[in-house]
Amino acid sequence: MKRLLLFSCVALALVSSGCLFHRKNAKPKETPKIATDVEQGFRQRWLDKRVAELTAQGVAPAQAQQQAAAEFAQHFAYLNAADRK
């Protein structure tokens, strides 16, 4: 009787703990492509917004694009340094 009770307790503990052979990774795998995609998306959104602001002020679209790119390079130089590697 004691063996049956012990066996039942062990079986219950194993079943209630979930799958024994599958473990989730503690940290997801990160790839450099994710960071690059995020930086490029940020750059594009920032440039689009700044070009829109400049054109609203009366600057020609081509000149606004150049000015926005220059301002981005000045404000976010650390992103441009990563591109040069």
C-alpha positions as a Markdown table, in Angstrom:
| # | Residue | x | y | z |
|---|---|---|---|---|
| 1 | Met | 0.0 | 0.0 | 0.0 |
| 2 | Lys | 2.8 | 2.4 | 0.9 |
| 3 | Arg | 4.5 | 1.6 | -2.5 |
| 4 | Leu | 1.3 | 2.4 | -4.4 |
| 5 | Leu | 0.9 | 5.7 | -2.5 |
| 6 | Leu | 4.6 | 6.6 | -3.2 |
| 7 | Phe | 4.3 | 5.6 | -6.8 |
| 8 | Ser | 1.1 | 7.7 | -7.2 |
| 9 | Cys | 2.7 | 10.8 | -5.6 |
| 10 | Val | 5.8 | 10.5 | -7.9 |
| 11 | Ala | 3.5 | 10.0 | -11.0 |
| 12 | Leu | 1.4 | 12.9 | -10.0 |
| 13 | Ala | 4.4 | 15.2 | -9.6 |
| 14 | Leu | 5.8 | 14.2 | -13.0 |
| 15 | Val | 2.5 | 14.7 | -14.8 |
| 16 | Ser | 1.8 | 18.0 | -13.2 |
| 17 | Ser | 5.2 | 19.5 | -13.9 |
| 18 | Gly | 4.6 | 19.6 | -17.7 |
| 19 | Cys | 6.6 | 18.0 | -20.5 |
| 20 | Leu | 9.9 | 16.7 | -19.2 |
| 21 | Phe | 11.8 | 16.7 | -22.5 |
| 22 | His | 10.9 | 20.2 | -23.8 |
| 23 | Arg | 12.5 | 23.3 | -22.3 |
| 24 | Lys | 12.1 | 26.8 | -23.6 |
| 25 | Asn | 15.3 | 28.7 | -24.3 |
| 26 | Ala | 16.0 | 31.2 | -21.7 |
| 27 | Lys | 17.0 | 33.8 | -24.2 |
| 28 | Pro | 15.8 | 34.1 | -27.8 |
| 29 | Lys | 18.4 | 34.0 | -30.5 |
| 30 | Glu | 19.2 | 37.5 | -31.7 |
| 31 | Thr | 20.5 | 38.2 | -35.2 |
| 32 | Pro | 22.2 | 41.3 | -36.4 |
| 33 | Lys | 19.6 | 41.6 | -39.1 |
| 34 | Ile | 17.0 | 42.6 | -36.6 |
| 35 | Ala | 19.0 | 45.5 | -35.3 |
| 36 | Thr | 19.8 | 46.6 | -38.9 |
| 37 | Asp | 16.1 | 46.5 | -39.9 |
| 38 | Val | 15.1 | 48.5 | -36.8 |
| 39 | Glu | 17.8 | 51.1 | -37.5 |
| 40 | Gln | 16.9 | 51.4 | -41.2 |
| 41 | Gly | 13.2 | 51.7 | -40.3 |
| 42 | Phe | 14.0 | 54.4 | -37.7 |
| 43 | Arg | 16.1 | 56.3 | -40.3 |
| 44 | Gln | 13.5 | 56.2 | -43.0 |
| 45 | Arg | 10.7 | 57.4 | -40.6 |
| 46 | Trp | 12.9 | 60.2 | -39.3 |
| 47 | Leu | 13.8 | 61.3 | -42.8 |
| 48 | Asp | 10.2 | 61.2 | -44.0 |
| 49 | Lys | 9.0 | 63.3 | -41.1 |
| 50 | Arg | 11.8 | 65.8 | -41.4 |
| 51 | Val | 11.4 | 66.2 | -45.2 |
| 52 | Ala | 7.7 | 66.8 | -44.6 |
| 53 | Glu | 8.5 | 69.5 | -42.0 |
| 54 | Leu | 11.0 | 71.2 | -44.3 |
| 55 | Thr | 8.7 | 71.1 | -47.4 |
| 56 | Ala | 5.9 | 72.6 | -45.2 |
| 57 | Gln | 8.2 | 75.5 | -44.5 |
| 58 | Gly | 8.7 | 76.1 | -48.2 |
| 59 | Val | 12.0 | 74.2 | -48.9 |
| 60 | Ala | 12.2 | 72.4 | -52.3 |
| 61 | Pro | 11.7 | 68.6 | -52.0 |
| 62 | Ala | 15.1 | 67.7 | -53.3 |
| 63 | Gln | 16.8 | 70.2 | -51.0 |
| 64 | Ala | 14.7 | 69.1 | -48.1 |
| 65 | Gln | 15.8 | 65.5 | -48.7 |
| 66 | Gln | 19.5 | 66.5 | -48.7 |
| 67 | Gln | 19.1 | 68.7 | -45.6 |
| 68 | Ala | 17.2 | 66.0 | -43.7 |
| 69 | Ala | 19.9 | 63.4 | -44.6 |
| 70 | Ala | 22.6 | 65.8 | -43.4 |
| 71 | Glu | 20.8 | 66.5 | -40.1 |
| 72 | Phe | 20.3 | 62.8 | -39.5 |
| 73 | Ala | 24.0 | 62.2 | -40.0 |
| 74 | Gln | 24.8 | 65.0 | -37.6 |
| 75 | His | 22.3 | 64.0 | -34.9 |
| 76 | Phe | 22.8 | 60.2 | -35.1 |
| 77 | Ala | 26.4 | 59.9 | -35.9 |
| 78 | Tyr | 26.7 | 56.6 | -34.0 |
| 79 | Leu | 24.3 | 54.9 | -36.5 |
| 80 | Asn | 26.4 | 56.2 | -39.4 |
| 81 | Ala | 29.6 | 54.8 | -37.8 |
| 82 | Ala | 28.1 | 51.3 | -37.8 |
| 83 | Asp | 27.3 | 51.6 | -41.5 |
| 84 | Arg | 30.9 | 52.3 | -42.4 |
| 85 | Lys | 32.2 | 49.0 | -40.8 |
